[in-house]
Amino acid sequence: MSAGGLPAVAVRLARVADSLAPGERPGMPPAPAPLERTQGAPWVWRSGQALRSRVAADRLAEALVDDLDLESARALPSGFVELMFSAAAVRRMVGALATSAGLPSVVDAPPPEPGRDVIRFEAARRAGSAPPLPAHVLARRIVANPVVAVQLAHARAARWPDLAGHGLDPAAHSSGRLAAVLSTELLDAPRRLALHYSRPQEVTGALEGVAAAYLAWEARPIGAATRPQAPGRELPSPAVVAAATRAVLERGLALLGVHAPARM
């Protein structure tokens, strides 16, 4: 698997589909659709495009059974293909994000300017016709203000090593639903950040999703009881998850020309 994460997997899936079933997808866009999350994410994802016949979908699933990153691939009645990634693949993809691998470049991003964080974030958020937030929310440094929530999550993720050394229990953050939700948001973020030119609202949506998941994950009670991770469902370590969160939020904010403070 490449460092490109899920977007790279979507490209590979489309190429395999084209080679196995030419003409089965007329009218589909030339670029492969991104993988879609399922209730089983971060391990289980669905192809973003359906093949026109169940036979073609079956052939595609069969062609993927030897992929070392997949535990299984099966055709759905709808023509979509469901992919179950191995725990090692999920850990590797999240770990790649911790090094910013697979994230869009910020070479042409606008430089941050003092006092414009709220303006820029709100403009991007409303590009998708979202209703404006009340002025009294935008004027305050509270978590109800989306850009503040994202910046806070970035600052908290940047401090994870310190937090873990002063009371937070890494073992309590290494498994469970909150860890799975955060891993899912992280894996889904690169393809949304890549749309920053045409659909900046996707960037703010991804950042808000990662930030909310991170703050909930970090707030897990100290010493909270955790079930042992089921075999084949081991998640990345808390340190890797925090590093990936920091990298994704930092890159997304940079794409919008918004500051990513290390402390708040």
Disulfide bonds with the S-S distance in Angstrom:
none
